[in-house]
Amino acid sequence: MKYADLIDGDAKASELKSFLVDGENVAVTIRIPKNMRDAAKDAAALSGISFTSLVKMSLIEYLTKKEK
């Protein structure tokens, strides 16, 4: 099953989240401004999470929004 299938099938947010966190981890390289990266790392540290966790949480939040 693919993400688009879940969206077209009106899956619940919990089903989407479960789908998104399953599967193997892969390395991803992105280019963002240094100030943005540093601010995100600081914000994550203040919340007690890693930068990677912050990015994953942000993607999950974006991908589970209903207004597409």
PDB file of N, CA, C, O and CB in Angstrom:
ATOM      1  N   MET A   1       0.849  -1.175   0.000  1.00  0.00           N
ATOM      2  CA  MET A   1       0.000   0.000   0.000  1.00  0.00           C
ATOM      3  C   MET A   1       0.895   1.238   0.000  1.00  0.00           C
ATOM      4  O   MET A   1       1.964   1.244   0.610  1.00  0.00           O
ATOM      5  CB  MET A   1      -0.966  -0.002   1.225  1.00  0.00           C
ATOM      6  N   LYS A   2       0.446   2.279  -0.687  1.00  0.00           N
ATOM      7  CA  LYS A   2       1.187   3.527  -0.776  1.00  0.00           C
ATOM      8  C   LYS A   2       0.433   4.636  -0.065  1.00  0.00           C
ATOM      9  O   LYS A   2      -0.760   4.518   0.217  1.00  0.00           O
ATOM     10  CB  LYS A   2       1.442   3.904  -2.237  1.00  0.00           C
ATOM     11  N   TYR A   3       1.151   5.718   0.219  1.00  0.00           N
ATOM     12  CA  TYR A   3       0.578   6.879   0.887  1.00  0.00           C
ATOM     13  C   TYR A   3      -0.645   7.397   0.124  1.00  0.00           C
ATOM     14  O   TYR A   3      -1.674   7.694   0.730  1.00  0.00           O
ATOM     15  CB  TYR A   3       1.632   7.990   1.025  1.00  0.00           C
ATOM     16  N   ALA A   4      -0.535   7.505  -1.190  1.00  0.00           N
ATOM     17  CA  ALA A   4      -1.643   8.013  -2.007  1.00  0.00           C
ATOM     18  C   ALA A   4      -2.887   7.139  -1.864  1.00  0.00           C
ATOM     19  O   ALA A   4      -4.007   7.650  -1.877  1.00  0.00           O
ATOM     20  CB  ALA A   4      -1.227   8.089  -3.482  1.00  0.00           C
ATOM     21  N   ASP A   5      -2.700   5.838  -1.728  1.00  0.00           N
ATOM     22  CA  ASP A   5      -3.837   4.928  -1.542  1.00  0.00           C
ATOM     23  C   ASP A   5      -4.561   5.224  -0.232  1.00  0.00           C
ATOM     24  O   ASP A   5      -5.790   5.189  -0.171  1.00  0.00           O
ATOM     25  CB  ASP A   5      -3.365   3.460  -1.563  1.00  0.00           C
ATOM     26  N   LEU A   6      -3.796   5.514   0.805  1.00  0.00           N
ATOM     27  CA  LEU A   6      -4.399   5.826   2.101  1.00  0.00           C
ATOM     28  C   LEU A   6      -5.161   7.146   2.047  1.00  0.00           C
ATOM     29  O   LEU A   6      -6.251   7.262   2.607  1.00  0.00           O
ATOM     30  CB  LEU A   6      -3.322   5.885   3.192  1.00  0.00           C
ATOM     31  N   ILE A   7      -4.588   8.133   1.377  1.00  0.00           N
ATOM     32  CA  ILE A   7      -5.249   9.433   1.263  1.00  0.00           C
ATOM     33  C   ILE A   7      -6.546   9.298   0.467  1.00  0.00           C
ATOM     34  O   ILE A   7      -7.584   9.827   0.862  1.00  0.00           O
ATOM     35  CB  ILE A   7      -4.310  10.466   0.594  1.00  0.00           C
ATOM     36  N   ASP A   8      -6.476   8.588  -0.650  1.00  0.00           N
ATOM     37  CA  ASP A   8      -7.669   8.395  -1.484  1.00  0.00           C
ATOM     38  C   ASP A   8      -8.733   7.573  -0.773  1.00  0.00           C
ATOM     39  O   ASP A   8      -9.925   7.738  -1.031  1.00  0.00           O
ATOM     40  CB  ASP A   8      -7.292   7.718  -2.794  1.00  0.00           C
ATOM     41  N   GLY A   9      -8.305   6.691   0.121  1.00  0.00           N
ATOM     42  CA  GLY A   9      -9.235   5.833   0.843  1.00  0.00           C
ATOM     43  C   GLY A   9      -9.763   6.438   2.123  1.00  0.00           C
ATOM     44  O   GLY A   9     -10.416   5.745   2.903  1.00  0.00           O
ATOM     45  N   ASP A  10      -9.500   7.712   2.362  1.00  0.00           N
ATOM     46  CA  ASP A  10      -9.963   8.400   3.570  1.00  0.00           C
ATOM     47  C   ASP A  10      -9.529   7.690   4.850  1.00  0.00           C
ATOM     48  O   ASP A  10     -10.339   7.461   5.748  1.00  0.00           O
ATOM     49  CB  ASP A  10     -11.475   8.523   3.546  1.00  0.00           C
ATOM     50  N   ALA A  11      -8.255   7.348   4.926  1.00  0.00           N
ATOM     51  CA  ALA A  11      -7.719   6.694   6.122  1.00  0.00           C
ATOM     52  C   ALA A  11      -7.738   7.659   7.305  1.00  0.00           C
ATOM     53  O   ALA A  11      -7.643   8.874   7.129  1.00  0.00           O
ATOM     54  CB  ALA A  11      -6.280   6.184   5.867  1.00  0.00           C
ATOM     55  N   LYS A  12      -7.859   7.115   8.493  1.00  0.00           N
ATOM     56  CA  LYS A  12      -7.810   7.910   9.718  1.00  0.00           C
ATOM     57  C   LYS A  12      -6.385   8.388   9.949  1.00  0.00           C
ATOM     58  O   LYS A  12      -5.434   7.795   9.441  1.00  0.00           O
ATOM     59  CB  LYS A  12      -8.319   7.093  10.936  1.00  0.00           C
ATOM     60  N   ALA A  13      -6.241   9.464  10.719  1.00  0.00           N
ATOM     61  CA  ALA A  13      -4.918  10.014  11.021  1.00  0.00           C
ATOM     62  C   ALA A  13      -4.034   8.971  11.685  1.00  0.00           C
ATOM     63  O   ALA A  13      -2.836   8.907  11.408  1.00  0.00           O
ATOM     64  CB  ALA A  13      -5.041  11.246  11.921  1.00  0.00           C
ATOM     65  N   SER A  14      -4.610   8.153  12.558  1.00  0.00           N
ATOM     66  CA  SER A  14      -3.816   7.125  13.241  1.00  0.00           C
ATOM     67  C   SER A  14      -3.290   6.083  12.256  1.00  0.00           C
ATOM     68  O   SER A  14      -2.175   5.585  12.412  1.00  0.00           O
ATOM     69  CB  SER A  14      -4.653   6.438  14.328  1.00  0.00           C
ATOM     70  N   GLU A  15      -4.091   5.755  11.244  1.00  0.00           N
ATOM     71  CA  GLU A  15      -3.641   4.809  10.216  1.00  0.00           C
ATOM     72  C   GLU A  15      -2.510   5.408   9.384  1.00  0.00           C
ATOM     73  O   GLU A  15      -1.543   4.721   9.055  1.00  0.00           O
ATOM     74  CB  GLU A  15      -4.815   4.407   9.303  1.00  0.00           C
ATOM     75  N   LEU A  16      -2.636   6.686   9.047  1.00  0.00           N
ATOM     76  CA  LEU A  16      -1.578   7.361   8.296  1.00  0.00           C
ATOM     77  C   LEU A  16      -0.282   7.402   9.096  1.00  0.00           C
ATOM     78  O   LEU A  16       0.791   7.114   8.566  1.00  0.00           O
ATOM     79  CB  LEU A  16      -2.011   8.783   7.921  1.00  0.00           C
ATOM     80  N   LYS A  17      -0.386   7.761  10.378  1.00  0.00           N
ATOM     81  CA  LYS A  17       0.805   7.834  11.226  1.00  0.00           C
ATOM     82  C   LYS A  17       1.476   6.474  11.340  1.00  0.00           C
ATOM     83  O   LYS A  17       2.702   6.374  11.274  1.00  0.00           O
ATOM     84  CB  LYS A  17       0.443   8.358  12.618  1.00  0.00           C
ATOM     85  N   SER A  18       0.687   5.443  11.510  1.00  0.00           N
ATOM     86  CA  SER A  18       1.229   4.094  11.604  1.00  0.00           C
ATOM     87  C   SER A  18       1.958   3.719  10.321  1.00  0.00           C
ATOM     88  O   SER A  18       3.053   3.157  10.366  1.00  0.00           O
ATOM     89  CB  SER A  18       0.112   3.086  11.897  1.00  0.00           C
ATOM     90  N   PHE A  19       1.358   4.028   9.185  1.00  0.00           N
ATOM     91  CA  PHE A  19       1.987   3.740   7.894  1.00  0.00           C
ATOM     92  C   PHE A  19       3.308   4.490   7.758  1.00  0.00           C
ATOM     93  O   PHE A  19       4.299   3.922   7.299  1.00  0.00           O
ATOM     94  CB  PHE A  19       1.043   4.114   6.739  1.00  0.00           C
ATOM     95  N   LEU A  20       3.327   5.758   8.153  1.00  0.00           N
ATOM     96  CA  LEU A  20       4.514   6.592   7.972  1.00  0.00           C
ATOM     97  C   LEU A  20       5.694   6.149   8.828  1.00  0.00           C
ATOM     98  O   LEU A  20       6.840   6.293   8.401  1.00  0.00           O
ATOM     99  CB  LEU A  20       4.180   8.022   8.286  1.00  0.00           C
ATOM    100  N   VAL A  21       5.452   5.620  10.009  1.00  0.00           N
ATOM    101  CA  VAL A  21       6.565   5.242  10.888  1.00  0.00           C
ATOM    102  C   VAL A  21       7.030   3.806  10.677  1.00  0.00           C
ATOM    103  O   VAL A  21       8.092   3.422  11.166  1.00  0.00           O
ATOM    104  CB  VAL A  21       6.164   5.427  12.330  1.00  0.00           C
ATOM    105  N   ASP A  22       6.246   3.010   9.954  1.00  0.00           N
ATOM    106  CA  ASP A  22       6.675   1.647   9.640  1.00  0.00           C
ATOM    107  C   ASP A  22       7.673   1.684   8.490  1.00  0.00           C
ATOM    108  O   ASP A  22       7.724   2.654   7.734  1.00  0.00           O
ATOM    109  CB  ASP A  22       5.458   0.748   9.281  1.00  0.00           C
ATOM    110  N   GLY A  23       8.450   0.643   8.364  1.00  0.00           N
ATOM    111  CA  GLY A  23       9.423   0.570   7.275  1.00  0.00           C
ATOM    112  C   GLY A  23      10.823   0.872   7.767  1.00  0.00           C
ATOM    113  O   GLY A  23      11.032   1.331   8.890  1.00  0.00           O
ATOM    114  N   GLU A  24      11.772   0.599   6.891  1.00  0.00           N
ATOM    115  CA  GLU A  24      13.166   0.796   7.279  1.00  0.00           C
ATOM    116  C   GLU A  24      13.555   2.265   7.203  1.00  0.00           C
ATOM    117  O   GLU A  24      12.951   3.044   6.466  1.00  0.00           O
ATOM    118  CB  GLU A  24      14.089  -0.037   6.392  1.00  0.00           C
ATOM    119  N   ASN A  25      14.568   2.629   7.971  1.00  0.00           N
ATOM    120  CA  ASN A  25      15.104   3.986   7.930  1.00  0.00           C
ATOM    121  C   ASN A  25      16.045   4.130   6.745  1.00  0.00           C
ATOM    122  O   ASN A  25      16.775   3.199   6.405  1.00  0.00           O
ATOM    123  CB  ASN A  25      15.833   4.331   9.247  1.00  0.00           C
ATOM    124  N   VAL A  26      16.025   5.292   6.123  1.00  0.00           N
ATOM    125  CA  VAL A  26      16.928   5.598   5.021  1.00  0.00           C
ATOM    126  C   VAL A  26      17.598   6.938   5.305  1.00  0.00           C
ATOM    127  O   VAL A  26      17.030   7.799   5.977  1.00  0.00           O
ATOM    128  CB  VAL A  26      16.167   5.627   3.654  1.00  0.00           C
ATOM    129  N   ALA A  27      18.806   7.102   4.790  1.00  0.00           N
ATOM    130  CA  ALA A  27      19.525   8.365   4.943  1.00  0.00           C
ATOM    131  C   ALA A  27      19.002   9.364   3.917  1.00  0.00           C
ATOM    132  O   ALA A  27      18.788   9.022   2.754  1.00  0.00           O
ATOM    133  CB  ALA A  27      21.060   8.161   4.782  1.00  0.00           C
ATOM    134  N   VAL A  28      18.799  10.601   4.362  1.00  0.00           N
ATOM    135  CA  VAL A  28      18.316  11.666   3.489  1.00  0.00           C
ATOM    136  C   VAL A  28      19.198  12.889   3.703  1.00  0.00           C
ATOM    137  O   VAL A  28      19.501  13.251   4.840  1.00  0.00           O
ATOM    138  CB  VAL A  28      16.810  11.999   3.768  1.00  0.00           C
ATOM    139  N   THR A  29      19.605  13.517   2.621  1.00  0.00           N
ATOM    140  CA  THR A  29      20.394  14.744   2.702  1.00  0.00           C
ATOM    141  C   THR A  29      19.539  15.895   2.200  1.00  0.00           C
ATOM    142  O   THR A  29      18.981  15.829   1.105  1.00  0.00           O
ATOM    143  CB  THR A  29      21.717  14.628   1.879  1.00  0.00           C
ATOM    144  N   ILE A  30      19.437  16.950   3.002  1.00  0.00           N
ATOM    145  CA  ILE A  30      18.709  18.145   2.581  1.00  0.00           C
ATOM    146  C   ILE A  30      19.607  19.357   2.765  1.00  0.00           C
ATOM    147  O   ILE A  30      20.501  19.356   3.611  1.00  0.00           O
ATOM    148  CB  ILE A  30      17.384  18.311   3.382  1.00  0.00           C
ATOM    149  N   ARG A  31      19.368  20.372   1.983  1.00  0.00           N
ATOM    150  CA  ARG A  31      20.115  21.615   2.117  1.00  0.00           C
ATOM    151  C   ARG A  31      19.169  22.675   2.665  1.00  0.00           C
ATOM    152  O   ARG A  31      18.168  23.027   2.040  1.00  0.00           O
ATOM    153  CB  ARG A  31      20.736  22.061   0.751  1.00  0.00           C
ATOM    154  N   ILE A  32      19.512  23.174   3.850  1.00  0.00           N
ATOM    155  CA  ILE A  32      18.755  24.253   4.473  1.00  0.00           C
ATOM    156  C   ILE A  32      19.761  25.274   4.989  1.00  0.00           C
ATOM    157  O   ILE A  32      20.928  24.939   5.193  1.00  0.00           O
ATOM    158  CB  ILE A  32      17.829  23.721   5.630  1.00  0.00           C
ATOM    159  N   PRO A  33      19.329  26.512   5.203  1.00  0.00           N
ATOM    160  CA  PRO A  33      20.250  27.508   5.745  1.00  0.00           C
ATOM    161  C   PRO A  33      20.784  27.076   7.117  1.00  0.00           C
ATOM    162  O   PRO A  33      20.066  26.472   7.913  1.00  0.00           O
ATOM    163  CB  PRO A  33      19.552  28.876   5.853  1.00  0.00           C
ATOM    164  N   LYS A  34      22.045  27.393   7.372  1.00  0.00           N
ATOM    165  CA  LYS A  34      22.691  27.015   8.632  1.00  0.00           C
ATOM    166  C   LYS A  34      21.919  27.560   9.830  1.00  0.00           C
ATOM    167  O   LYS A  34      21.752  26.869  10.835  1.00  0.00           O
ATOM    168  CB  LYS A  34      24.140  27.523   8.666  1.00  0.00           C
ATOM    169  N   ASN A  35      21.449  28.805   9.717  1.00  0.00           N
ATOM    170  CA  ASN A  35      20.702  29.397  10.832  1.00  0.00           C
ATOM    171  C   ASN A  35      19.432  28.610  11.137  1.00  0.00           C
ATOM    172  O   ASN A  35      19.061  28.446  12.299  1.00  0.00           O
ATOM    173  CB  ASN A  35      20.349  30.851  10.520  1.00  0.00           C
ATOM    174  N   MET A  36      18.764  28.125  10.089  1.00  0.00           N
ATOM    175  CA  MET A  36      17.557  27.324  10.287  1.00  0.00           C
ATOM    176  C   MET A  36      17.901  26.012  10.974  1.00  0.00           C
ATOM    177  O   MET A  36      17.214  25.594  11.906  1.00  0.00           O
ATOM    178  CB  MET A  36      16.855  27.055   8.945  1.00  0.00           C
ATOM    179  N   ARG A  37      18.967  25.361  10.513  1.00  0.00           N
ATOM    180  CA  ARG A  37      19.386  24.097  11.130  1.00  0.00           C
ATOM    181  C   ARG A  37      19.748  24.301  12.594  1.00  0.00           C
ATOM    182  O   ARG A  37      19.328  23.534  13.460  1.00  0.00           O
ATOM    183  CB  ARG A  37      20.580  23.495  10.373  1.00  0.00           C
ATOM    184  N   ASP A  38      20.532  25.344  12.863  1.00  0.00           N
ATOM    185  CA  ASP A  38      20.957  25.599  14.238  1.00  0.00           C
ATOM    186  C   ASP A  38      19.771  25.911  15.145  1.00  0.00           C
ATOM    187  O   ASP A  38      19.707  25.437  16.280  1.00  0.00           O
ATOM    188  CB  ASP A  38      21.955  26.749  14.274  1.00  0.00           C
ATOM    189  N   ALA A  39      18.830  26.713  14.640  1.00  0.00           N
ATOM    190  CA  ALA A  39      17.639  27.040  15.429  1.00  0.00           C
ATOM    191  C   ALA A  39      16.805  25.790  15.699  1.00  0.00           C
ATOM    192  O   ALA A  39      16.293  25.605  16.803  1.00  0.00           O
ATOM    193  CB  ALA A  39      16.786  28.097  14.705  1.00  0.00           C
ATOM    194  N   ALA A  40      16.673  24.937  14.690  1.00  0.00           N
ATOM    195  CA  ALA A  40      15.904  23.701  14.862  1.00  0.00           C
ATOM    196  C   ALA A  40      16.587  22.763  15.849  1.00  0.00           C
ATOM    197  O   ALA A  40      15.920  22.128  16.666  1.00  0.00           O
ATOM    198  CB  ALA A  40      15.716  22.996  13.512  1.00  0.00           C
ATOM    199  N   LYS A  41      17.917  22.673  15.780  1.00  0.00           N
ATOM    200  CA  LYS A  41      18.648  21.834  16.734  1.00  0.00           C
ATOM    201  C   LYS A  41      18.455  22.346  18.154  1.00  0.00           C
ATOM    202  O   LYS A  41      18.253  21.558  19.078  1.00  0.00           O
ATOM    203  CB  LYS A  41      20.147  21.792  16.386  1.00  0.00           C
ATOM    204  N   ASP A  42      18.516  23.674  18.331  1.00  0.00           N
ATOM    205  CA  ASP A  42      18.312  24.262  19.657  1.00  0.00           C
ATOM    206  C   ASP A  42      16.889  24.017  20.155  1.00  0.00           C
ATOM    207  O   ASP A  42      16.686  23.655  21.314  1.00  0.00           O
ATOM    208  CB  ASP A  42      18.606  25.769  19.624  1.00  0.00           C
ATOM    209  N   ALA A  43      15.912  24.214  19.280  1.00  0.00           N
ATOM    210  CA  ALA A  43      14.513  23.996  19.664  1.00  0.00           C
ATOM    211  C   ALA A  43      14.278  22.542  20.048  1.00  0.00           C
ATOM    212  O   ALA A  43      13.575  22.253  21.016  1.00  0.00           O
ATOM    213  CB  ALA A  43      13.568  24.399  18.519  1.00  0.00           C
ATOM    214  N   ALA A  44      14.865  21.637  19.288  1.00  0.00           N
ATOM    215  CA  ALA A  44      14.724  20.213  19.598  1.00  0.00           C
ATOM    216  C   ALA A  44      15.349  19.896  20.946  1.00  0.00           C
ATOM    217  O   ALA A  44      14.755  19.193  21.764  1.00  0.00           O
ATOM    218  CB  ALA A  44      15.367  19.353  18.500  1.00  0.00           C
ATOM    219  N   ALA A  45      16.555  20.417  21.177  1.00  0.00           N
ATOM    220  CA  ALA A  45      17.240  20.165  22.451  1.00  0.00           C
ATOM    221  C   ALA A  45      16.428  20.705  23.624  1.00  0.00           C
ATOM    222  O   ALA A  45      16.336  20.056  24.667  1.00  0.00           O
ATOM    223  CB  ALA A  45      18.641  20.801  22.443  1.00  0.00           C
ATOM    224  N   LEU A  46      15.841  21.885  23.459  1.00  0.00           N
ATOM    225  CA  LEU A  46      15.019  22.459  24.526  1.00  0.00           C
ATOM    226  C   LEU A  46      13.788  21.602  24.814  1.00  0.00           C
ATOM    227  O   LEU A  46      13.275  21.598  25.933  1.00  0.00           O
ATOM    228  CB  LEU A  46      14.587  23.877  24.154  1.00  0.00           C
ATOM    229  N   SER A  47      13.324  20.884  23.811  1.00  0.00           N
ATOM    230  CA  SER A  47      12.168  19.995  23.981  1.00  0.00           C
ATOM    231  C   SER A  47      12.573  18.593  24.416  1.00  0.00           C
ATOM    232  O   SER A  47      11.719  17.743  24.671  1.00  0.00           O
ATOM    233  CB  SER A  47      11.379  19.914  22.688  1.00  0.00           C
ATOM    234  N   GLY A  48      13.883  18.356  24.500  1.00  0.00           N
ATOM    235  CA  GLY A  48      14.363  17.045  24.927  1.00  0.00           C
ATOM    236  C   GLY A  48      14.326  15.991  23.838  1.00  0.00           C
ATOM    237  O   GLY A  48      14.293  14.796  24.131  1.00  0.00           O
ATOM    238  N   ILE A  49      14.332  16.423  22.575  1.00  0.00           N
ATOM    239  CA  ILE A  49      14.334  15.477  21.464  1.00  0.00           C
ATOM    240  C   ILE A  49      15.506  15.784  20.541  1.00  0.00           C
ATOM    241  O   ILE A  49      16.152  16.825  20.668  1.00  0.00           O
ATOM    242  CB  ILE A  49      12.992  15.531  20.684  1.00  0.00           C
ATOM    243  N   SER A  50      15.773  14.884  19.624  1.00  0.00           N
ATOM    244  CA  SER A  50      16.858  15.097  18.669  1.00  0.00           C
ATOM    245  C   SER A  50      16.353  15.892  17.463  1.00  0.00           C
ATOM    246  O   SER A  50      15.150  15.991  17.223  1.00  0.00           O
ATOM    247  CB  SER A  50      17.455  13.744  18.213  1.00  0.00           C
ATOM    248  N   PHE A  51      17.290  16.447  16.722  1.00  0.00           N
ATOM    249  CA  PHE A  51      16.960  17.153  15.485  1.00  0.00           C
ATOM    250  C   PHE A  51      16.224  16.218  14.524  1.00  0.00           C
ATOM    251  O   PHE A  51      15.239  16.608  13.898  1.00  0.00           O
ATOM    252  CB  PHE A  51      18.240  17.713  14.819  1.00  0.00           C
ATOM    253  N   THR A  52      16.711  14.990  14.416  1.00  0.00           N
ATOM    254  CA  THR A  52      16.076  14.006  13.534  1.00  0.00           C
ATOM    255  C   THR A  52      14.630  13.748  13.949  1.00  0.00           C
ATOM    256  O   THR A  52      13.744  13.674  13.098  1.00  0.00           O
ATOM    257  CB  THR A  52      16.868  12.689  13.542  1.00  0.00           C
ATOM    258  N   SER A  53      14.390  13.614  15.240  1.00  0.00           N
ATOM    259  CA  SER A  53      13.020  13.395  15.721  1.00  0.00           C
ATOM    260  C   SER A  53      12.127  14.586  15.400  1.00  0.00           C
ATOM    261  O   SER A  53      10.962  14.414  15.043  1.00  0.00           O
ATOM    262  CB  SER A  53      13.017  13.134  17.232  1.00  0.00           C
ATOM    263  N   LEU A  54      12.669  15.791  15.526  1.00  0.00           N
ATOM    264  CA  LEU A  54      11.903  16.992  15.194  1.00  0.00           C
ATOM    265  C   LEU A  54      11.511  16.993  13.719  1.00  0.00           C
ATOM    266  O   LEU A  54      10.371  17.309  13.379  1.00  0.00           O
ATOM    267  CB  LEU A  54      12.712  18.258  15.529  1.00  0.00           C
ATOM    268  N   VAL A  55      12.444  16.642  12.850  1.00  0.00           N
ATOM    269  CA  VAL A  55      12.155  16.586  11.414  1.00  0.00           C
ATOM    270  C   VAL A  55      11.099  15.520  11.131  1.00  0.00           C
ATOM    271  O   VAL A  55      10.154  15.768  10.382  1.00  0.00           O
ATOM    272  CB  VAL A  55      13.444  16.294  10.607  1.00  0.00           C
ATOM    273  N   LYS A  56      11.254  14.339  11.725  1.00  0.00           N
ATOM    274  CA  LYS A  56      10.271  13.264  11.517  1.00  0.00           C
ATOM    275  C   LYS A  56       8.882  13.685  11.997  1.00  0.00           C
ATOM    276  O   LYS A  56       7.886  13.455  11.311  1.00  0.00           O
ATOM    277  CB  LYS A  56      10.714  11.982  12.250  1.00  0.00           C
ATOM    278  N   MET A  57       8.824  14.301  13.177  1.00  0.00           N
ATOM    279  CA  MET A  57       7.537  14.742  13.716  1.00  0.00           C
ATOM    280  C   MET A  57       6.895  15.787  12.807  1.00  0.00           C
ATOM    281  O   MET A  57       5.683  15.767  12.592  1.00  0.00           O
ATOM    282  CB  MET A  57       7.715  15.309  15.132  1.00  0.00           C
ATOM    283  N   SER A  58       7.704  16.693  12.278  1.00  0.00           N
ATOM    284  CA  SER A  58       7.186  17.728  11.383  1.00  0.00           C
ATOM    285  C   SER A  58       6.634  17.122  10.099  1.00  0.00           C
ATOM    286  O   SER A  58       5.583  17.538   9.611  1.00  0.00           O
ATOM    287  CB  SER A  58       8.281  18.744  11.053  1.00  0.00           C
ATOM    288  N   LEU A  59       7.340  16.142   9.556  1.00  0.00           N
ATOM    289  CA  LEU A  59       6.860  15.472   8.344  1.00  0.00           C
ATOM    290  C   LEU A  59       5.565  14.711   8.608  1.00  0.00           C
ATOM    291  O   LEU A  59       4.638  14.755   7.799  1.00  0.00           O
ATOM    292  CB  LEU A  59       7.928  14.514   7.805  1.00  0.00           C
ATOM    293  N   ILE A  60       5.503  14.023   9.727  1.00  0.00           N
ATOM    294  CA  ILE A  60       4.280  13.281  10.074  1.00  0.00           C
ATOM    295  C   ILE A  60       3.108  14.243  10.216  1.00  0.00           C
ATOM    296  O   ILE A  60       2.014  13.973   9.720  1.00  0.00           O
ATOM    297  CB  ILE A  60       4.474  12.475  11.385  1.00  0.00           C
ATOM    298  N   GLU A  61       3.337  15.369  10.895  1.00  0.00           N
ATOM    299  CA  GLU A  61       2.269  16.359  11.067  1.00  0.00           C
ATOM    300  C   GLU A  61       1.789  16.867   9.704  1.00  0.00           C
ATOM    301  O   GLU A  61       0.585  16.960   9.465  1.00  0.00           O
ATOM    302  CB  GLU A  61       2.760  17.543  11.939  1.00  0.00           C
ATOM    303  N   TYR A  62       2.719  17.191   8.822  1.00  0.00           N
ATOM    304  CA  TYR A  62       2.363  17.696   7.492  1.00  0.00           C
ATOM    305  C   TYR A  62       1.618  16.643   6.669  1.00  0.00           C
ATOM    306  O   TYR A  62       0.614  16.945   6.023  1.00  0.00           O
ATOM    307  CB  TYR A  62       3.623  18.145   6.744  1.00  0.00           C
ATOM    308  N   LEU A  63       2.111  15.423   6.699  1.00  0.00           N
ATOM    309  CA  LEU A  63       1.542  14.367   5.855  1.00  0.00           C
ATOM    310  C   LEU A  63       0.213  13.816   6.364  1.00  0.00           C
ATOM    311  O   LEU A  63      -0.484  13.116   5.631  1.00  0.00           O
ATOM    312  CB  LEU A  63       2.523  13.243   5.735  1.00  0.00           C
ATOM    313  N   THR A  64      -0.145  14.122   7.608  1.00  0.00           N
ATOM    314  CA  THR A  64      -1.422  13.637   8.144  1.00  0.00           C
ATOM    315  C   THR A  64      -2.489  14.727   8.193  1.00  0.00           C
ATOM    316  O   THR A  64      -3.598  14.482   8.669  1.00  0.00           O
ATOM    317  CB  THR A  64      -1.216  13.069   9.534  1.00  0.00           C
ATOM    318  N   LYS A  65      -2.170  15.925   7.709  1.00  0.00           N
ATOM    319  CA  LYS A  65      -3.178  16.983   7.646  1.00  0.00           C
ATOM    320  C   LYS A  65      -4.253  16.591   6.650  1.00  0.00           C
ATOM    321  O   LYS A  65      -3.963  15.980   5.621  1.00  0.00           O
ATOM    322  CB  LYS A  65      -2.541  18.344   7.256  1.00  0.00           C
ATOM    323  N   LYS A  66      -5.480  16.938   6.950  1.00  0.00           N
ATOM    324  CA  LYS A  66      -6.601  16.560   6.083  1.00  0.00           C
ATOM    325  C   LYS A  66      -6.823  17.552   4.942  1.00  0.00           C
ATOM    326  O   LYS A  66      -7.366  17.165   3.907  1.00  0.00           O
ATOM    327  CB  LYS A  66      -7.870  16.442   6.903  1.00  0.00           C
ATOM    328  N   GLU A  67      -6.426  18.807   5.091  1.00  0.00           N
ATOM    329  CA  GLU A  67      -6.697  19.799   4.044  1.00  0.00           C
ATOM    330  C   GLU A  67      -5.646  19.728   2.943  1.00  0.00           C
ATOM    331  O   GLU A  67      -4.720  20.538   2.916  1.00  0.00           O
ATOM    332  CB  GLU A  67      -6.740  21.215   4.640  1.00  0.00           C
ATOM    333  N   LYS A  68      -5.780  18.799   2.066  1.00  0.00           N
ATOM    334  CA  LYS A  68      -4.825  18.622   0.963  1.00  0.00           C
ATOM    335  C   LYS A  68      -5.438  19.096  -0.328  1.00  0.00           C
ATOM    336  O   LYS A  68      -4.795  19.032  -1.376  1.00  0.00           O
ATOM    337  CB  LYS A  68      -4.389  17.153   0.835  1.00  0.00           C
TER     338      LYS A  68
END
